[in-house]
Amino acid sequence: MEKIDETMSVYQILSEYPFLLKIFKQHGMGKFETKDVLEQLGPLLKLKTALSMVSVNKESFIELLNQAIADNESRGDFTLADAPQRQKELTLLALLPCGMKMPFNRALNEFSTEYSKQTGNVLHSLVEGNVNHELSYYAYMDSVTSVEELPDIIISSDINSFYHKPFLENFLSHEYFIDLGASPMNSDFEKIGFADPREQFTMISGNLLVLVTIDELMGDNPRPESWEELLKDEFRNKVAMRGQNGFFCNGVLLPFYQMYGTEGIRKLASSVYMGLHPSQMVKMVDSKKDDVPPMYIMPHFFAMKIQDKSRVSITVPKEGAIVSPVQMLVKKEATERVKEIIDFLCGKKFGDISARAFFPTTNPEVKNKMDDVGSLYWLGWDFLLNNDIGALKKEIAEVFNKQFMTTGGVV
């Protein structure tokens, strides 16, 4: 792969790697989507000049482009959304929270190179962001019935279809998988009972959800100290959470349902003004506009990305930072075949990388960056095992979306 650098023209980059246009558009350079603009202006415009025109950090943007190219090459000629049935060609499939994806990819690429040298084998892997797969890959997984259709290792995020009844009946009840995590795990997670009592999921990390408030926009309302306070009438249309196109984050909805029931879901829907990707929340907070929501339920990782923290409060409500799990499924029959890969994924080196990125690890040898987090709120295995999670998610979504539309939420 040819590394992108600042001296290359926009035309050169997008002609060779057209899939990078999406990243250009996300950073205010959507004009290059037009063929005439790309062909007339693109050859004359160096990347560094284009970035200065839209005030985008040059180093970060170039790193993003090169990582996207590496991702595209490592996954070969298919994406999961387009060809989920081809997952069986992979040894490792990873669907990760956005903030975890880039450090994971860097570490995996380094490991893969060394792994190939030592074993003579190529690690066939596909790493994608978890966002939006609830409506694509995870929906597809509800119809898969054979373990041969799965990769040897699957890392996934959130309360997804691996907790649904079809996967339970077709796979988990047959004990196809094995928990290869440390026991006891890191004390941050051991004390909340994070380990799978059935010893099938290997719990890797948690995406911690916290509350961010823009203090100057709170008016006379005190900053909420609990998740329950978000349900108050005075906070109607004052909250942003992860969501888009009628889908809202189950990592938030399920815990709120567990804590406050169906009525709590209705009240939360009344409080939510809009659904956003967490990166959009950070951009909105940093815009310093006064016509934006004053409160945001967002991952700790993204809260740490806010530039001017003097304007905001990052609060862990008294119930605890909500844990959206990052878990791994390893086929029991493949344990010896993938031993080196598992040692890497469960090892201290990767645990340190995860912790530094504000994704606390279950590895007991690692010191997590939890000083400003404190307590954690985890749904718990009793709840996950004693409910039809797939059906419950649909019920909650119906209640939430109906109320959200009724109270004027922005779609």
N, C-alpha and C positions, 0 to 999 in steps of 0.2 A: 504494500500500500504506500502511495506517495503521501507524505505528510503535508497537510495544509499549512501554509505560512502566510504572513501578512503581505508579501510582495506579489502573491498570485492575484490574477484578475478575477472578478466575480464571474465573468463568463467562463473562464477556465475551470473554476471550481464547480459551477452548476452544470456545465456540459459533461464533466466527467462523473459527477456525483449528483444527479438530479434529485435524489431523495433528500438532499440537504436543504432543498427549497423550503420545506416545512419549518426548519430552524430559522432560516432567514426571515420568514413571515412572522414567526413568533417574536422576533426582535425588531419589528418595525420596518422590514425591508421587503414587504409584499409586492412592491412594484416590479420586482424581477420575475414575477409569475407571468407577466405579459411578455410574449415572445419578442415583440418589437423592441421593448425596453432592454431586454436581456441582450439582444443581438447588436443594438446600436450603442447602448451605454456600457453594457457589461465588459466588453473587451478593453475599454479605456479606463475603467475604474478598478483600482487596486483595492484589495480587501481592507487594508488599513484605512484608506480614505473613506470607503463606504461605512465603516464602523464609526469613524469620527463624526460623520454626518448625522448619525442617529444616537450618538453618545452611548455606545455600547462598549463595555470593557473588552479590549482587544484580546488579552491573554485568555480570559474565561471563555470567550466566544470561540476562539480557535481550538481550545481544548475540547469544547463541546462538539465541534465539527469532527475533529479527529477521533473522538470517542464514538460518535455515530457511525463513522466509517468502519472502525474496528468492530463495532457491534454487528454491522451489516455483513461484514466478511466472515465473522465467527459463526453466524447462524446459517451460512450457506445461502441457498436460493429459495428459502421460504420464510414466511412469518406465521406466527401461531394463529392469528386471526384468519389468514387466508387458507391455511392447510393444517388444522389442528390434528388431523389423523396422522400426520407425519411425525408427531412427537415420538413415536416408537423408534425412530431412527436415531434419537438422541440418547446419550448417556446421562446428561444433566440438563434439566429444564429449570430455569429460575424466573419467577415472576415476583418482582421486588417493589417495595415502596420507592417512590421516585428518588428520595434523598439517599437511599442505600445503593441504588443501581450503579452509579458511576464508581464509587470506591470498590464495590464488589467486582465490577468488570476489570478494573485495573489490577486487582489482586488475582483474579482468575486468569487473566492473560499472562501474568508473570508465572503463576503456578503451571498453567498449561504448557508453556515453553519448557520448563524444567521437567514436567511430567513426561513429555514426549521424548526428551533426551534420555531419561532414565529408563523408561519402559518400552520405548519404540512404538507406543500407541498414540493415536490422536484422540484428544478429548472432544467428542462431539457434543457441543453445548449450545444452548440458546438462552440468552438473557434478555428479558423484556420488562418494561414497567408493568406493574400490576393494574394500574388505572385502566378502566374501561373493559377489562377482561371479564368482569362480572356478567356482561351482556354478550360475550362472545365465547371465549375458551371455557369458562366455568359453566356456561349453559350447555355447551357441547359435552362436558364431562358428566353431566347428569345422565347421558345416554350411553356412556362407555360401559361395557360389561366384562371385558377380558383384561387380565393383568398384562398380557403380552402386548397390549396396545399402549402401554405406559413406558416412559423412560425408567432407567434404573433408579434415578434420583430426581425428585421434584421438590423444589423450594417454592413456597407460595406465601401470600400475605392475606391478612384479614380473615374474617369468618366466611369462607368461600364454600364451594360445592363439595369439598372434601369432608365437610361436616354434614352434608345432606344425607337424607335417607337412602337414595340410590347407591351412593358410594359406600355408605355403612353396610348395606346389605350385600353389595357385589364384591367388596374388597375388605373392609375392616373386619367384618364378621368372620372372614376366612384367615385373618392374621397373616396377610401377605407381607406386611411391613414390620420393621424392627426399630426401636428407639436406640440410637447409638450415642446419645448425649451423656455427659458426665452426671454421675449421681453420688452425692447431692450436687445440684447445679449451683450456680452463683447465688449467694444468699439474697440478693435483690429479688430474685424470682422464686427461690426455694420457699420463702416465707409466704408467698401468695398461692402456693400449690400449683405452679405452672406446668409441672411435668405431667405427661399423659399417663394416667393410671393404667391404661391398657397396654402401655409400652409399644405404641405403634408410631405416633408422631414424635419426631425429634424436634423439640422446641429450640429454636436458635436465638431469637431476639424478640423485641417488642417495639412497635412503632407507637410512641407515647403521645397521647392527645392531651393538650393543655388549652387553657383559655387565655386569649390575648385581648386586652381592652385598650382602646385609644382613649386615654384618660380625659383629654380636653373635650371629647365628644359625648361623655357620659352625662353631662348636664348635672342635675341635682341627684341623680341616682348613684348610690355607692357601688363600687366595684363588687360584683358577685364573689362570694367566698365559697359557694357550693354550686355543683351542677344544677341542683334543684332550683336555685334562684333564677336561672335562665328561663324558667317556666312562668315567671310572673307576668301579669298583664301589661305592666309598664315597659316590658321589653319586647312587645310585639313588633315584628319586622326590624329588629335591631341586631340580628345575629347572622353571620355567614358561616357555612360549614361546607365540607367537600361534597360536591354533587354537580350534576349537569343533566339536562334533557330528561328530567323526571326520575333520575336515579340519585339517591343520596346514600352516603357512606354507612354500611352496616356496622362498621367499627364504632360508630356513634349511636346508631338507632337501637341496636340490640342491648347495649348497656343501659340506655335510657329506659327502654321497655322493662328490663329486669328491675331497675330501681323504682320506676314510677308508673309502670303499667301502661295500658292503652290510653288512658287520659293524659299521662305524661307525654306520650307521643303526639297527641293532638296539640297540647300546649307548646311542645317544642316546635312543631310545624308552624304554629302561630308566631313564634319568636323568630323563626328563620326568614330572613329577607331574600337570600339568594344562595345558590350553590356555586362554588368555585373550586378550581384546582388550588392547592395550597400555595403554589408559586404566584398565582394571581392574587391571593390574599396578601402576600408579602408586598407585592407591587402596589396594591391598593392602600395598604397601611403607609408605605413609604411615599405615596403620592402627596400626602399631607393635605388632601382635600377634605372639606367638611361635609360633603354630601355622600359619604360612604358609611357602611355599618360601623357602629362603635365596638362591636364584639365579634371575635372569630374563634371557632373551635378548629385548631390546627395542630399538626404534628410538632413536637418539640424541636425537631430538626429545622423546620421552616421558621419557627419562632426565633431561633438563633440567627436566622438570616436577615432579620429586620435591621435596617441600617441605623436608624435613630431610635434607640431603645429608651431614651429619656422621655419620649412621648407616650410610651405604652407601659402597661403592667402585664407581665407574664405570670399567670396564676395557676397553681395546681390546686383545684378545688378540694375541699376537705374530704370528699369521698376518695380522692386520689386521681392521679393521671391515668386516663383510660388506656389500657393495654390492647392494642390491635396486634395480634400475634404474627410472627414470621416463623413458619414451621417447615419441616422437611420430612418427606416420605422416602424411605430407602427400602427397596425390595429385599426381603430376607434372603432370597436365593442368590442375590448379587453381592452380598456383604463382602466376600473375599475379593471379588472382581473389582470392586470400587473402593477398596480399603484406603489407598493413598489419597483418593479424592475426599473421602469422609474425614480422614485425619486432617486434611487441610481445612475443610469447612468447619470442623468442630475444634480446631486447634487454637492455641493462644494467639498466633500471629493474626489470623483473620478476626479473632475476637477483639483484639486491640484496634484493628481497623474499623470494625463495626462500632465499637464504643466511642472512638474519636469522632465518628460521624453522627453522634447523638442517637445511636441505635444500641441501647444497652444489650450486652450479650449474656447468655446463660453460662458461658465458660467460667468456672469457679476461680481460674487463675488470673482473671482480668479485673481491674478496678474500673467500674463503670462511672461515667460522668453524671452522677445522680445527685450531687450536692444541692442543686436547686430544684430537684423534683420531689424528693421525699417519698410519700406513700403512692402505691399503685392500686388501680382498680381493675381486677380481672374478672370476667364473667364466671369463670370456674367450670370445672368439668361436670359437676352435677347438672348444671343448667344445659350444657352442650349435649350431654348424653341422654338427658331425660326430656328433651323437646325435639320435635320434628323441625329442625332448624330451617330447612328450605321452605317449608310451608309457613313457618312463623315469619320469616323474612318477607314473604309475599303479603301476608296479612298486615304487617307493620307498614310496609310500603304503601298499601292501599289507603290505610288510615292517614298516614303522613301526607301523601300527595293530595288527597281530597281536602284536608284542612289547609295545606299550604296554598292551594289554588283559591280556596275560599277567602283566605285572609290577605290575598294580594301579593303573594310572594313573586319574585322575579324569576321567570323560567330561563 
